[in-house]
Amino acid sequence: MKVTIEIDCTPEEARRFLGLPDLDKAHQAAMEAMVARMRDAVGEFDADSLLKSWMSGGAKSLEEMQKSFWAGFSGAGDAPKEDK
């Protein structure tokens, strides 16, 4: 035998019925703190210094990276076959 019960209520009504705590204020506080930290981090972001640390060799390093990518893409179809 199969019994199906359908309850039509809002999430707020279900939370209250089940006796679960209201976490809206805690959620809002956590979101505000996260937004504040993200705004602070964006203010300290310096793309120029980040790229310089990644590309310390300048154009030569970029050229080597491009060669590495092309070598990886051209060899992608040449996967080694397993012997069984």
C-alpha positions as CSV (number, residue, x, y, z in Angstrom):
1,M,0.0,0.0,0.0
2,K,1.2,3.5,-0.8
3,V,0.0,6.6,1.0
4,T,0.8,10.1,-0.2
5,I,0.3,13.2,1.9
6,E,0.5,16.6,0.4
7,I,0.9,19.6,2.6
8,D,0.5,23.1,1.2
9,C,2.4,25.6,3.4
10,T,5.1,28.2,3.2
11,P,8.6,27.5,4.4
12,E,8.0,29.8,7.3
13,E,4.8,27.9,8.3
14,A,6.7,24.5,8.0
15,R,9.6,25.8,10.2
16,R,7.2,27.0,12.9
17,F,5.2,23.7,12.8
18,L,8.4,21.6,13.1
19,G,9.7,23.9,15.9
20,L,12.9,24.8,14.0
21,P,14.7,28.0,15.0
22,D,14.4,31.2,13.0
23,L,17.9,31.8,11.5
24,D,17.0,34.8,9.3
25,K,18.9,37.2,11.6
26,A,22.0,35.0,11.8
27,H,21.9,34.5,8.1
28,Q,21.6,38.2,7.4
29,A,24.5,39.0,9.8
30,A,26.7,36.3,8.1
31,M,25.9,37.7,4.7
32,E,26.7,41.2,5.7
33,A,30.0,40.1,7.2
34,M,30.9,38.2,4.0
35,V,30.0,41.2,1.8
36,A,32.2,43.5,4.0
37,R,35.1,41.1,3.7
38,M,34.7,40.8,-0.1
39,R,34.6,44.6,-0.4
40,D,37.8,44.9,1.6
41,A,39.5,42.2,-0.5
42,V,38.6,43.9,-3.7
43,G,40.0,47.1,-2.5
44,E,43.4,45.4,-1.9
45,F,43.4,43.6,-5.2
46,D,46.1,44.7,-7.6
47,A,46.0,42.9,-10.9
48,D,49.3,44.3,-12.1
49,S,51.3,42.8,-9.3
50,L,49.4,39.5,-9.5
51,L,50.2,39.2,-13.2
52,K,53.9,40.2,-12.6
53,S,54.2,37.4,-10.0
54,W,52.7,34.9,-12.4
55,M,54.7,36.1,-15.4
56,S,58.0,36.9,-13.8
57,G,59.8,36.2,-17.1
58,G,57.7,38.7,-19.1
59,A,57.1,37.9,-22.8
60,K,59.4,34.9,-22.7
61,S,57.4,33.3,-19.9
62,L,54.1,34.0,-21.8
63,E,55.6,32.4,-25.0
64,E,56.6,29.3,-23.0
65,M,53.2,29.0,-21.5
66,Q,51.5,29.2,-25.0
67,K,53.8,26.5,-26.3
68,S,52.9,24.3,-23.3
69,F,49.2,24.8,-23.9
70,W,49.5,24.0,-27.6
71,A,51.6,20.9,-26.9
72,G,48.9,19.8,-24.4
73,F,46.1,20.4,-26.8
74,S,47.7,18.8,-29.8
75,G,48.6,15.7,-27.8
76,A,45.1,15.4,-26.2
77,G,43.9,12.9,-28.7
78,D,47.0,10.8,-28.4
79,A,46.1,9.2,-25.1
80,P,48.1,6.1,-24.3
81,K,46.2,2.8,-24.9
82,E,46.0,0.3,-22.2
83,D,47.0,-3.3,-22.9
84,K,44.6,-5.9,-21.6
